[in-house]
Amino acid sequence: MIQLPVALYVRVSSDRQKEANTIEGQIQALVAYCEREGVVPVDIYRDEGFSGDLPFLQRPDGARLLTDAKAGKFATVLVYMFDRLSRDTYEGLATARMLKESGVSPYSLLEPFDITTPHGAYMFVNSLNNAQLFKAQFLERTKAGSRRKARAGAWVGGPPPYGYRVEGRGKNETLHLVVNDDEEVAEGIGMTEGGVVRWVFHLCVNGQTCYKIAQMMNARGIPTRQSNPRPTWHPASISRILNSTVYKGIHPFGRYNRTTGYNPPEQIIERPCPAIVSVDDWDKAQETLTRNRQLSRRDTDTKYLLRGLVHCELCGAKFGGQKWHTRRYPGNFVYICRSTVLPLSEYALGKKVEGLRCAAGILPGSVEDSIWNDVLDILDNPEKAAKRAADAAEQAAPKEDADALHSELKKTKSAIESKEGERAAVLSVFRRGRITTAALDAQLDEIDREETLLKAAQTRLMEQLEGMQAPGETEESVISYLRALKARLHAAELENGAFTWETKRDIIECMVARISVHSSGPPSGKRRGIPTVEILYSYGGNVSVRKKKPL
């Protein structure tokens, strides 16, 4: 028998349940019960869209109910089932204890037992346990079902990535991603969502930063998705697009879990999807993003000419510029490796320990002038540099390597030609009614993705073969490349009256592929090793020459 006065409490845990009016069904059942018993509820407390695991005090009307209970406004809280109070045993018991301290008892319409009695208290705990078990089992079944659908290549749910839309009918197994190239993103833009993604990658491959791309998108008036809370494009949104593997044809499922955070790689399901950009363009975009991160000024007020190019051969990290002025290192800055690793004698173990610094030597800031003078010397004597480059190219590209590349290229071309036969075979099976339309689309998308990967491999092989030039051809291409850089440098000097930092950095990027720092002599105490610089010069990206400079 319930005690008067009575308050009603209802709850649903999701917006979908809210839209389905399940909370109204609870209210109607509770109100009908009160009418039969001749009871008038003092108030109705409703929490819509709040999980049963959430503590009662963290729900808006739950907190209001506890406040009113302490004020003595009612003696009984009537719920549809006890799982409306909580789906967690601990939180349910805590809520019941807080109500009991206020002189209030919960009562369930479908579980009508008095929890103030020993038997009722036992049944109440069992009810909470069953609610917690049911939710855990439901979530486990839902997760298993989602992973099964993901392994089958189906779209499990949620908003599709920008540039895609979901197609299919019926159950989720038939839903799949397709490139959204049907209609413009807005009138007068002239691009679909898929076209916007291709344009973003094109800009990134050509050296634009995420900040500049976002500015260009907003200036052009390209709208974001309606589900996106930001009315304009933000650099973080551009970065997410450029870093997502879905645009090269690999869509990962299960990467992030709200409860546990990011899942380990073995729990991630990678499923194929239609690619918007080629694998080669995606890889080039990653290289540009990495380079932009390395060269970003961040919070430094000093420009370092060799930033991102100096590599430590002891620990594998990169040297960074740092303000430094001592008698041994005159000037305003040095290049130093600040990684924390084991001492030199234990490098072979491949371990890293917090607090132990790398023993690589320190490069004085004068290394910039030294390398820049070498660059000027190479530009003034292109024939000499071209001769060294031709000798290096002849040693690095034996005839056996060229034969292997030709053989691999022949196999790749044959595989590309066979894709037309695969398409015809799949269509033949579909015409005989052996597979559904959804399966046909999935098979054709998979063939298209494989063909795209093969064509990208074919392009790379052809580029490698083109790079294997004869010695004479190598010398001519290097001389032509260096003379073009010399002309660019001369034009910049005439325009600005001197070599600016931007001009120097531009030429350095075109000619210096890597600067390796070797440190000799094991350090003792706080002393570092003695550095030796090895420079990898690159002429046009095809051939390179190494040059050592002790410091």
N, C-alpha and C positions, 0 to 999 in steps of 0.2 A: 504494500500500500504506500503510495507516494505521499509526501508531506507537502503542505501548501505553505507559501505560494510557490509557483513553478515557473521556471525559465526554460526556453527551448534553445538548443545548440545544434547547428547543422554545419557541415563542411564538405567540400569537394576538393580534390587535390590537383586538378588540371583545368586548363582553359577549355579543353574539349568537353569535359564533363559539365563545365559551366554553361557552354553553348547548348548542350543537350538538355538543359533544365533539370538535371538530376537533383540539384539542390531544392528546386521547387517541389519535386516529388517527396523529398524528406519532410519539407514543411507541411505539405498537404496531409501526409500520414500522421504527423505529430499533432496537428491541429484537429484532425478528425478524432483522434484518441481523446484529446482534452474535451471536445464537445460531448463525446459519449460519457465521460466521467464527470461532466459538469464543472470543468476546471477552466479558468481563464488565465492564460500565461501572461506574466508581467512584461516579458520582453522576448524578442527573438534575436539570438546572436548567430551571425552567419560569417564564416570564413570561406571565401571563394578563391580557388586556385592556390591553396596552401597544402603542402605535403603533410601526411600524418606523422612523419618522423620529426617534424619541426616542433620544438618545445612550445608548450601552450602559451607561455608569456611572450613568445615572438610572433604570435598571430594577433592581428589587430583586435578582432572581436573576442578572441580568447583572453587577451590581457584585460579587456574591458569587463568580461564576465567575472574574472577573478577579483577585480576591484569592486564590482557590485556585490559579489558574494561576501567579501569582507565587510561591506556596508550593511549586510543583512537584508538585502532586497528580496531574496528568495531562499527557500530551504531545499529545493530539489532542482537538479539540472536534467531535463529529459532529452535523450538523444535517440536517434533511430537505431543505431547499434553502437556498441562500445568502441569499435574501431574508428568512429567519428572523433572520439577524444584523442586517440593516438594509435598508430600502428607499430609503436615501439614499446615493449613491455616496461622498460625502465621509465620512459617519459610518461606512460599511462599511469603507473603507480605514483610518480611524483605529482601528477595533476590531481589524482584522487586524494593524496595526502594534503595538498594545499586546499582542496575543497573541504575536506574533513576538518581541517584546522579552523575554517570559517563557519563550520556547522552546516555544511551543504553536502548532500549525497547525490551521486549520479544514478540515473535510472534509465534502462534501455527498453525501447518499445518491443524489439524482437528478442531480447534476452532478459525477460522480466524476473530477475532474482535480486534480493535485498543484499547488497554488499556489506551491510553492517553486521550480518550474521556470519559465523565461521564458514558455513557451506557457501553462502553467497560470495564471500571474499575469495574462497577457493575457485569458484566458477568465474569470478571476475578476472583473476590472474590467468586462468586457462583461456578465457576469451581474448585477452591481450596477446598471449603466446600464439594463439591460432592466427590472429590478425598479422602478427609479425612474420610468422612462418608463411602464410599465404602470400604476403607481399614479396618476400624473398624468393619464393618459388616462381611467382609470376614474373619477376624481373629476370630470373635465370632462364626461364622458358622464352621470354621475349628476346633476350640477348642471344640465345642459341638460334632462335628462328631468324633473327637479323643476320647473324653470321652465315647461316645456311643460304639465305637469299643472296648475300654478298658474294659467296663463293660461286654461286650460279651466274654471277654477273648482273644481277638485277639491282635496280635502284631501290634502296631500303626506305628512304623517306627524308624529309627535310627539304629546304630550299636548294636548288641545284647551283653549282658554281656559276659565276658570271660568265656569259658566253654560251651557256647550255640551257636546254629546257628538257623536261621529262615527257616522254611519250609512252603510250601503252594503255591498255584497258584491263579491267578486272583486277585480279590479285597482283600483289607486288612483284611476283615472279616475272610478269610481263612488262614491267616498267623499266625503261632504260634511258640513258642520256643520249641526246643528239645535239649537234652544234646548232645554235640559234642563229641561223642566217636567213630567216624568212622575212622579217620586217625591220625597218629602221628603228633605232633606239629613240629617235624623236624626229619630228618633221624638219626637213632641211639639213639634217646632219649628214646624210648620205652613207651611213655605216650601220651595219647590224651589230649585235653584241659580239658575235664572232669576229667581225671586222675590227671592232674596238680592241679586242684582245690582240689581234695580229698587229695592229698599229702600235700598241703599247710595247710589244716585244721588239718591233722594228726600231722604235725610238731608243729602247734600252741597248740593243745590239750596236747602235750607232753612237753610244757613249752618253746618252742622256741619263740624268739621275732621277730617282723616284720623285723628288721634290719638283723638278722641272717638268716631268711628265704630268704630274698632278695639276700643275699650273696650266699646261697646254690643254688638258682635258677640260678644266673649268672654263678657260678662255673660249674654247670652241663650243661650250654649252652642252657637253655630253652629260646626260643625266645618270645618276646612280640608280641602283635597284630601288623599288618602292619600299622593300623591306629594310633597306639600309637607313639607319637613323640619321646619318650625315647627309645633308642636302647637297654637299659638294664632295669632290674627290679629295682624298687625303693621301700623303705619301705612304702611310702604313697600308692603305688599301692597294696601292700600286705594287708595293713590295710583296703583299700576299699573293697577288696574281702572278708576279714574276717568279716566285719561289714554289708555286704549286705545280706538282708533277702531273696534274690532271690534264694540263694543256699540251703535254707531249704524249698523252695516251695512256697514262698510268694513274688510276684513281685509287688511293689507299682508303681502306675502311677500318675503323677501330683505332685510329691514331690517338684520340683523346677520350678520356673518360672523366665525367664530372666529379666522380668520387675519388678516384685514384690518380687523376692527372694523366700524363702521357704514358701510354702503354709501351712495353718493350717491343722491339722489332718483330719478334717471333709471333706476337699476337695480332699483327697488322696484316690484313688481307689486301693484296694488290690485284686489282681487277682491270682489264683493258677497257678503254672507252675511246670514242672518236677523238683524234688529236686535232687541235686547232693550229698548232705550229709544229715545225719539224724538230726532231731531237737535236739537230745541229744548232738551230736558232735558240732552243732552250738552253743548251750548254753554253753558247756564246753569251746569253743574257746572264747566266750565273757568273761567268768570268767578269763581265762588266760590273755586276753588283759587288763582287769581291774587290775589284779594283777601286770602285767608288768608296767602299768602306775603308780601304787602306789609305786612300788619298784625302779623305775628308778632313777638314781642318779641325773639326770638333771645337774644343775650347782652347786650342793653342794659338798663340799670337806670333809664332815663329814658323817660317816656311822652310821645310827641309827638302832639298833638291832630290835626295835619293830615297825618300820615304816609300816604303813598300817593296823596295828592290834589294835590300841588304838582308841576307839569310845567314843564320848561325849554323855552321856545320857540326857543332857539338851537340846541340839539343834540338835542332830543327826549327826553332822559333825565328822570328824576324827581329832585326835590330830596330830600335826606335830612337828618334832624336830626343835629346835632353839638354837643357841648359846646364852648362858646366864651365867653370873657369878656375884653373889651378896653374901652378908654375909649370907642371909637366904638360898640361893640355891648354896652352894659351888660346884665347878665342872665346866665343860666347856659347858654344854648344859642342856636343860630341854625339856619336852614335854608339849605343850600348844595348846589350842583350840583358833584359830584365826578368827573364824567365827563372823560376825556382826549380832546380833539378839537383840530382846527386853530384858530388864532386867528380872531377875528371876521371879518376881511377875507376869509378863505378858506372860510367856511361854505358858500358856494354850490357849491363843488366836491364836497360830499358825502363827504369823506374823513375818516378818523380816524387819528391818529398817536399811538403810545404816548409818554407823558411830557408831552404838551401839554394843559393843562387847559382846561376850558370857561371862557369869559369872562363867564358870567352873574353878575349881582350877588348879593350875600348878603342874605337876608331876616333881620332881627332876630327874636328870639323873640316880640317884642311883636305880631307879625302875628297870632298866635293870639288875643290879646285883641281886636284890631281886628275880625277876622272874627266872633268870637263875639258882640261887641256889635252888629254888623250883623244877625246871626241873631236876636238878641233884639228888635231894632227891627222886623224883618220880622214876627215873631210877635205883637208888640204892635200892629202896623198891618196886618192882613191885607188890608183893602180896598184900600189903596194898592198893595200888592204884586200883588194880583189884577188890578188895572187894567193895570199894566205887563205882566203875563203874558198878558192877553187881547190887548193890542196886538201883542206879539211873536208870539203864535200866529196872529193874523190875517195878519201879514206873511209868516210862514214856511210857511203852508199855502194857496197859491192854489187856485182852483177847478180849474185844469188838473191839478194833482197829484192831487186827489181823483178826477177823471174817469179818470186813468190807473190809479189803484189799483182803481177799480170794474171797469175793463176787464180788468185782470190777474186780479182775483178771479173774474170770470166765466169766463175761460179755465181757471183752476185748477179750478173746480168741474166744468167740462165734462170735463177730463182725468181727474178722480177718478171721474166716472160712467162713463167709457169703460173703466175697469179691469175692471168686471164682464164686459163684452163680450170683453176679452182673455182672461179666465179661461175663459169658455165656449169660445172658439176653441181654446185649448190643450187643453182636455179633449176636444174633438171630434177633434183630431188624434191624441190618445192612444187614443181608442176605436177609431180606424181602424188602430191598430198602427203608426203612422208614427214614434213616438218611444218610448223606454223609460221605465220608472217613474222612474229616476234623473233623466232629462232633464225629465220632467214636474214632479218636485219642484223641480228647479232653476229652471224657468220660473215656477212658482207662487211660489217664494220671491222671485224677482226682481220679479214683479208686486206682491207684498206690500210689498217694500222701496220701490218707486217710489210706491206708494199712500201709504206712511207719510211719505215726503218731501213729496208733494203736500199731504197734510193739514197737515203742519207749516207749509208755505208759506201755506196757506189761513188758518191761525190767525194768522200774522204779519201778513198783509194785513188781516185783520179788526181786529186790534189797532191797526194804523196808522190805519185809517178811524175807529175809535172815538176815537183821539187827536185827530182833526180836529174839535174841537168848535166850536160857534158862540161868538162873544165872550161872550154872556151865560152860556152853559153853562160856559165856561172860568172866568169869574170865580167862579161858584158853587162849582165843584169845587176851585179853589185856596183859597178862603176856608174851605171845609169841611176841606180837608187841613191848612191852617195852624192852624186852631182845634183840631183833633185833636192836633197836635204840641204846641200850647200846653198842652192838658190833660195830656198825658203828662209834659211838663216840670214842670208844677205838682205833679202827683202824686209824681214822683220827689223834688222839693224837700221836700214834706211828709214823705216817708218817711225821707229821709236828713238833713234839716235844712239842706242846702246842695246845690249842683250838684257832683256827683262827676265825675271824669274820664270814667267810663263813660257817664254821662248825657249829658255834652257831646258825646262821640264819637258816640253814637247819634243825636242831633239833627243833628250836622254831616253824618253819612252820609246822612240823609234829605233834607237841603236843599242840600248843596254837591256838585255833580257834578264840577267840575274847577276848579283854581286854576292859571292860566297866568302865568308870569313872563316879561315882556319886559325886555330889558336894553338901554338906550340908551347911546350914546357909546362908540366903539371904545376898548378899553383900551390902555394903553401900559405896557410893562414888566410888573410884577406887579399892576397895578391892574385891577380888575374894572369892568364896566359898572354903570350906575345902574338898579336894578330898578323895574319897575312891575307891579303885580299886577292881573290881570283875573279876576274870579270869575264862574263859571257856576253860578247858582242854579237848582235844579230843584225843582218843586213837584209831587209825585206821579209824577214820571217822564214826564209828558206835555208840559209846557211849561217854558220856562226863560227867565231874564233875565240879561244880562251887566251887570256893574258894575265900573268901573275904580277902583282906589285907588292913587295914587302913594305911594311910601315914601321 
